[in-house]
C-alpha cells in the first residue's frame, strides 16, 4: 500500500495569518507609517482649530496666523509622504507573500509529479497560480495593517478627546464598535460568495485556456460556435457571482457610512446642545471652549475613518479567504511519500532493473492499472512496451520514474529496493522523453541546455546534430539562438520531439525512458525522430513505449501488455510468428479498427 504525507485540514484564515511571518517587517512598517499619519492628523485638527479660533473668535492678525498655516502645510505634506511610504510597504508585503505562496504551490505540484498534474486542467492550475494568488495581495497590503490601525488611531484620538469632554469621548467609544460589528455581519455572507466567485473564475479560466489550446481542432470539426456558446454561459455565471460580491461590498460600505454618520451627528448634537446651554455635563465642570469643541468636531469624522477604511478593505479579507480556500485544496493534496534513502548505490557500473509483482490502482483502488506485472531490464538492453491504450504502459513508466508508488510489489535496482534509493540520485541516471514534449520560453539552445545546465556550446551543438535538430534549425534566422514560442507553438510536433531528444542526449544518462516518440508524426518527422532515437540509444539501456510496431523490429525484447498484465514477451520475430495479442496488434482487423486505440 502506498503511503503519503498528509496534513490536518487548515482553515483559510489561520493559513493567511500564518503567512504574515514572511513579510512581518513590511507589515509592521505599514502600521508604523499609518499610525504616524494618524498622529499627524490629530495635530492637523488641533492646528486647524487654533486657526479658526484665532481668526474668528480672537480676531488675530494674518501675521500671527501665518506660522500656523505654514505648519499646517508642512503637516499635509508629511502626511502625503507617510501615505506614499505606507503604500510602498504594503506593496512589498503583498509581493513578498505572493512570491512565497507561488513558490510553495509550484514546489507542491512538482512533488505531486506528472502523475497528478497530467490529470488536471492546465487552465485551473494556471488560474490558481495567477489570479487566486493575486487575490491575496490586498489582505496583506491593506487589510492587516488597517486592522491594527483601526484600533491604534481611534485610541490615540480618544486620549486627546477625553481630557476635554468625557461625554464626547464616551459617545465615540460606545458608537465605535457598531461599525466593526455590522462589518463582520455583512462580511460573513461575503466570504461564501467570494469562494463561489473564485470557483467560477477557475472554471472560466480552465475552460477558456483549454479552448485556446484546442482551437485548431475545434475549427477542423466545426465546433467553435458550440464552444463559443459554452464560454458565454460560463462567463455569464462568473458575471453573476462577481455582481453578488460587488452588491455585498456596496452594502457593506453603505452600512458603515450610515452608522459613522449617525455617530458623528450624535457628537455634533451634543456639542451644539452644550453650547446652547441645554446640556451641562461632560466637561468636568470647567466648561467646553470653542477651541476644544471645534477640535472634537474635527476629530469625529477622522475617528471613524480608520474603521470605515477597515470596512472598505474587509472585502479583501473575504476575497483572500475565497482564494486561500481554493489554494488549500491543492496544498492539502497528500504528496507521495519519499522514504528516507537508506542505501547507497555506485551508479558508475552496470545498472540492472527488476520489477516484481507490481500492482497499482487509481481512485482509491477503484481503477486498477497494473495487476502483477514482473519484468527485468538489463544494462544495454532495448525493450519495447506495447499494448492497447489503457493497458498500463504509462503506469509502469511512472513507477520507474518515481512519480507513483506501487500498491504492492517492488522495483529493485541492482538488487536494492528503489524505495530505499535517493530519488534525485536515481533520476540522474534517467533521461525521459514524454508523449507531449514541453518547450519553455527561450531559445532552442536554452531548451536543449536544460538536459545539462553546465554544458558548453560544443556539447549542445553535438546533441542538436545527433537529434537532427540542426536539420531544421539551420534554416531558421538565428539557428539554435532562435526564440521558441510558448509551448513550442511555432514548431511542429516532430521538431519539438527532436528538441526533447537532444535534451535527453545532452544529459548522457545511462537509461532512457521514451514514451510514444513518433505518435502523430508524418513520415518525414517520424524518420528524423527514429534516426535521432537510434543515435541517442547507442550504448544505453532503452525502455520504449510505442504504438508503431514496425519501429521495434530490432529490439531485444518486446513486452505485450493487456488490462494491466503482461500477456506475451519475446523478440519481434518470435511474437510475430505465433498467435496472440501481438499478432492481432500487428495485423488489425479493418472492420474492428485499430486495436491500439
ZIFENFEN-V606451 format. One record per pair of residues at least 12 apart in sequence whose ideal C-beta (glycine too) atoms are under 6 Angstrom apart, sorted by the first residue. I is the first residue (numbers start at 1). J is the second residue. Records with the same first field share a line. If there is no record, write none. Layout:
I = J + J
//
This chain:
1 = 407
2 = 405 + 407
3 = 337
4 = 334 + 336 + 337
5 = 334 + 335 + 337
6 = 334
12 = 321 + 324 + 325
13 = 321
15 = 324
16 = 320 + 324
19 = 97
22 = 96 + 97 + 100
23 = 93 + 96 + 97
26 = 89 + 92 + 93
27 = 93 + 144 + 145
29 = 89
30 = 86 + 89 + 90 + 145
31 = 145 + 148
33 = 82 + 85 + 86
34 = 86 + 145 + 149
35 = 152
36 = 82
37 = 79 + 82
38 = 153
40 = 75 + 78 + 79
41 = 302
42 = 160
43 = 75
44 = 75
45 = 295 + 298 + 299
46 = 295
47 = 68 + 72
49 = 291 + 294 + 295
50 = 68
51 = 65 + 68
53 = 290 + 291
57 = 290
90 = 141 + 142
91 = 141
93 = 140 + 141
94 = 137 + 140 + 141
97 = 140
98 = 133 + 136
101 = 133
102 = 129 + 133
105 = 129
108 = 331
111 = 335
113 = 403
114 = 403
115 = 398 + 403 + 404
121 = 206
122 = 209
123 = 205 + 206 + 209 + 210
124 = 202 + 206
127 = 202 + 205
128 = 326
131 = 201
132 = 198 + 323 + 326 + 327
135 = 319 + 323
136 = 320 + 323
138 = 316
139 = 316 + 317 + 320
142 = 313 + 316
143 = 313 + 316 + 317
146 = 309 + 310 + 313
149 = 306
150 = 306 + 307 + 310
153 = 306
154 = 176 + 303
157 = 299 + 303
161 = 296
164 = 292
165 = 282 + 283 + 288
166 = 282
167 = 282
168 = 267 + 296
171 = 266 + 267
172 = 303
175 = 263
178 = 259
179 = 256 + 259 + 307
182 = 255
183 = 311 + 314
186 = 252
187 = 314 + 318
189 = 248
190 = 248 + 318
191 = 318 + 321
193 = 244 + 245
194 = 245 + 318 + 319 + 322
195 = 322 + 325
196 = 241
197 = 241 + 242 + 245
198 = 322 + 323 + 326
200 = 237 + 238 + 241
201 = 238
204 = 234 + 238
207 = 234
211 = 227
249 = 315
252 = 311
256 = 308 + 311
260 = 304 + 308
264 = 300 + 301
267 = 300
271 = 293 + 297
274 = 288
336 = 405
338 = 423
339 = 419
341 = 422
342 = 420
343 = 416 + 420 + 421
345 = 414 + 416
347 = 429
350 = 379
351 = 379
352 = 378 + 414
353 = 377
354 = 376 + 412
355 = 374 + 375 + 411
356 = 374 + 409 + 410
357 = 372 + 374 + 409
358 = 370 + 373 + 406 + 409
359 = 407 + 408 + 409
360 = 395 + 406 + 407
361 = 407
368 = 564
369 = 392 + 395 + 564
370 = 392 + 395 + 564
371 = 564 + 565
373 = 566
375 = 559
379 = 541
380 = 541
381 = 541 + 556
382 = 542 + 555 + 556
383 = 543 + 557
384 = 544 + 546 + 552 + 555 + 558
385 = 545 + 559
386 = 560
387 = 560 + 561 + 562
388 = 595 + 596 + 597
389 = 597
391 = 561 + 562
392 = 561 + 564
393 = 545 + 561
397 = 513 + 515
402 = 423
429 = 509 + 510 + 511
430 = 509 + 511 + 513
431 = 504 + 507 + 509 + 512
432 = 513
433 = 500 + 501 + 504 + 514
434 = 515
435 = 515 + 516
437 = 496 + 497 + 500
439 = 484 + 488 + 496
441 = 486
443 = 481 + 483
444 = 473 + 480 + 482
445 = 460 + 480 + 481
447 = 499
448 = 460 + 463 + 502 + 503 + 506
450 = 503
451 = 503 + 506 + 507
452 = 506 + 507
455 = 506
463 = 502 + 505 + 506
464 = 502
466 = 505 + 535
467 = 498 + 501 + 502 + 505 + 532
468 = 498 + 528 + 531 + 532
469 = 498 + 499 + 502
472 = 495
493 = 520
494 = 521 + 525
497 = 517 + 529
498 = 532
501 = 532 + 536
505 = 536
510 = 540
511 = 541
512 = 537 + 540 + 542
513 = 543
514 = 544
515 = 545
516 = 545
517 = 529 + 533
518 = 548
530 = 551
547 = 596
549 = 586
553 = 572
557 = 569
558 = 575
560 = 581 + 582
562 = 581
567 = 581
568 = 580 + 582
//
